[in-house]
Amino acid sequence: MNVTEWSVPSIPSMEGKIVVVTGGNGGLGLEAVKVLGEKGATVIMASRSKKRGEQAADLLKRQQSDIRVDVMELDLADLDSVASFAEQFKEKYDRLDILMNNAGVMTTPYGKTKDGFELQFGTNHLGHFALTARLFERLAATEGSRVVTISSNAHKSGSVNFDNLMFEQGKGYTPMKSYSRSKFANLLFAFELQRRIDQAGLSIKSLGAHPGGAQTDLARHIEDRFLYKALSGVLKRVTQSAYEGALPGIRAATDPDLEGGRYVGPSGFMEMKGDPVLVKPKTETLDVLDAEELWAESERLTGVSFTVTS
């Protein structure tokens, strides 16, 4: 796909559309909220901290007074919070045009979510799995809706091990191994969701995207490491801004020419930076058997039944 075929100015008006962006108060999410809001959408800024969300929304409204941003609290590391968010959303909105599964944690020390899941896998994959399931009724009721799941280049070193999916008691855990697994799971989920959508004959599109090397605070857990500091000057030259990093996800959410089941990332060397284009995921993320097993295990762990139907 030619990189000149899409740009932010080419995004059509989004007046009347309802968008949810998880982690919308900072980094890539905030950039997505800004662009989609400027195009006329009502954007729900789903934020773990409502206070930080309101501060971010106030800043956007000072820059553009007519932008429509609704701040709602969502902690993906707490399934009760996910359920509460979904119920509050459905009480306020009867449609959902775009769900952008963007929020995440990266390379954290070993820890657990409120529900006892390994922190990175529990937040990055299981939280979004449960959220998508609970909002699916609204997605199915909205013609041409989309689910965009933000993965990472790190998925290429990831895999799933169903015998020790979440590094129980820290066994085999490293911060990057866990992060890579969670991002690998994001794509297994995104592509399996599209297969089930196709089987159900729905108009929803499920796509994956990744930001390349984007300059956000997601790397705060490695910023104090010696190597990170030593290479910081080089990293700034080969990475891109949060706005540029957000563009693959924004394209996946808005480009009418994209088909479901596609993956969007930067066009440059090693997909670290550049214009958003179609890119190839690791082949193993297309494995149907692993995807089906992950889906079933995700339902079991979260206690959320996710049947894709109209």
N, C-alpha and C positions, 0 to 999 in steps of 0.2 A: 504494500500500500504506500503510495507516494506521500511523503510527509507534508506536502503542500495542500493536501486535500482537507485538512482540518486546522482550525485555529479558534481561539476564544471568540473573536469577533463573528465567526460563522455560526456560533451557537444560536439557535432560534429562540424567540421569546419563550419564557417559561411561566408566563402569567397563568395563574390558576393551578399550577403544579405544587405538590407537597413533597418535600424532600427531608429525609432524616440522615444526618451525618454524625456518626459516633466519633467521640473525641474531637468535636467541632470547635472547641475553645482554644486550640493551639495548633501549631505546626501545619501539616498538610490539611488537616480537617478545617482549620480556620480559613485557609486559602480557598478551599472548596466551598465553604459557606459563603464567603465573600463573592466569588464568581457566580455561583448559582443564584444567590440573592440579588445580585446586580442584574441578572437576566429576568428577574420578576418572580422567581419561585418563593414560596413560603418555606423557609428552612428551619427545621427543628435542630437546634444545636444541642446534641446529647452530650452531657458533660458529667464526669464523676463528681466534680465540685460545682454546685449551682452558683456559688459566689464567683468563681473564676469564669464560668460561662457568662454570667450577667455582665461582668467587667469587659469581657471580649465583645459581647453583643453591643454594649454601650459604645465601645470604640468604633465598631462598624457603623452604628447609627449616627455617630458624629461625622463620619466620612460621607455617608449617604443617608439622608434623613428618611427616605421612603423605603429603605430595605426592611423586609419582613423576616425577623428572626425570633423564634420562640425557644427559649432556653428551658430544657427539661433535664432533670437529674437522672443519670444512668451510670451505674457501676457494674461493668461487665464481669467483675470478679465476685459478684454476689447475685445468685440466681433469683433471689427475692426481689432485688432491685430491677433485674431484667423484666420480671413478671409485672411489677408495679408500673414500670415505664410503659410497657406494651398496653396495659389496661388504660392508663391515663391517655395515651396517644389515641386509642380507639374510641375513647369517650369524646375526644375533641375533633377528630378527623375521620371522614368516611372514605378517604382514598389515600394511597401512597404510591407516588410515581417513581421515586428513587430511594432505595435504601443503600447508603454507602457505609459498608462495614470497614471503618477506617481505624478506629482506636486500637491501641496496642501497647504492650510493654516489651522492652528489648534487653536481653542479656542481663537479667536481674540475678542476684544471688538466689540460691534455692529457697523457695518459700511456697506457701499455699494460699489459695483463695479462701473466702469465707466458707465455702462448701467442701473444702478439703482437697481441691484439685491442685496439681502443680501450677504455679502462678502463671507462667507464660502460656502454657497450653490451655489452661483454664480460662484465661482472659482472652487471648487472641483467637482461639478457635471455639471452645465450648460456649463462651458468653455470646459470641456472634451467631453460633448455630441456634442457640435457644432464642435469641432475639429474632432472627429471621423466621423461625418456626412460629413464634407468637404473633408476628406481624404479617404472616403469609396471607391471611384472610383478606387484609386490605390490599396487598399486592395483587392477589388474584382478581379482586374486584375492580382493578384499575387497568384499563386497556393500555398496552405498551409499557408497562412498568418495568423497572430494572433493579437488579441487585448487583452491586459492585463490591467485590471483596478485595481489599488491599493486601497483597502479599509482599514479597521482598526477593531480591536477588539471592538472599540467604537460603531460599527454599531449595536451591540447586545442590546444597550440601546436606539437605534434610532427608528424612525417611520416617516411616512409622514402624514401630516395633510393638505389636499388640500384646506381647508377653510382658512388656514393661513400658507401657505407653507414656506414663507420667513420672518415670524415674522414682519409683516408690522409695521412700526413706533416703532419697538422694542418690540411689544406686545408679552409677554411670552418668550422673548429671554433670554437665558443664553448661555455663550460661549460653554459649553460642549453639551448642548441640540442641538444647531445648528450644531456643528461638527459631532455629532452622526447621525443627520438627513442626512447630506451630505454624510457620509460614507455608510449609509443605502441606499441612493439613488444610490450610485455608484454600489452597488450589484443588486438592482432592474434593473438598466440599463444593466449591464454586462450579466445577465441571460436572460433578454428580447431580447437583441441583438442576443444571441445564438439561441433563439427560432425563430427569424425572419430569421436568416442565414439558419437554418435547413429548414424552409418553402420555402426559395428561392433556396435550393439545392446547396449552395455554400460550398467551402472547408475551408472557414475561421473558426477559432476557437476563441471564446470569453471566457475568463477566468477571475476570480477574484483572488486576493492574498492579504495577509496582513503581515506586518513585525513583529507582536508581539510587544514587548516593545523594540524599537530600540533607540539607543543613537544618536539622531540627533538634529539639532537646531529647529526642528518643535515645540518643547515645549517651545520656548523662551517666549511666552506670559504668561506662568505660572511659570517660573523659579523664579520670585521674590516673589511668594506667600510663606507665612510662612510655610504651611504644606509641600509644595514641597521641601523647603529647609530642613525642619526637617527630611523628609524621603529620602533625596537624597542618603545617604549611602546605605539604604535598596534597593532603586530602582536600583542602579548600580549592585547590586548582583543578582537581578531577571530579569534584562534586558540584551540585547545583543548588540553587536557592529553594526554600520551602515552596514558593509559588511554582517554580518550574517542576519540582518534584510532585506537586499536586496535579499537574496537567494530564498525566496518563489516566488517573482516576476520573478526572473531569471528562476527558474524552470518552472513556468507557461508559460514563453515565449519560452522555448527551449526543454522541455522534449517531445520527439515524442510519448510517450505512453499515454500522458494525452489527455482526451477527452474535447471537448468544454463544457462550462457550469459548470466547476468544480471550486473549491475554494481551494487555497493552503495557508498554514500557518505553524507556528512552531509546533513541535511535543510535546513540554514540557508542564509542569503544566500551565493550563489556557491559553495555546498557547502564552505564553510570550516570550519563547525562545526555541531553539532546531532546529533540522534538518527540512527542508521543506517537508511537507507531505500534503495529502489531508485532509481537515478539513470541518466541517459542518457549514454553515452560519445559521443565525437566520432564522427560517422557513418562517417568513413573507416576507423575501426578494424574495421568490419564488412565491409570490402571482401574478397571471397573470393579474387580473383586476387592481390592483394598478400599476403594471408595465406598462400596456397599458395607464393608465391615466397619469402617470408620463411622458411617451414618448410624448403623445399628448401635454401636458402642456409645456414640454421642447421645442417642436417645436414652440409652440405659443410664448413663452417668448423670445426665441433666434431669431425667424424669419427664422430658418433654417429647410427646409424640409428634413427629413431623411427617404428615402425609401430604404429598403434593397432589392437590385436586382443585377443581374449579369451585 
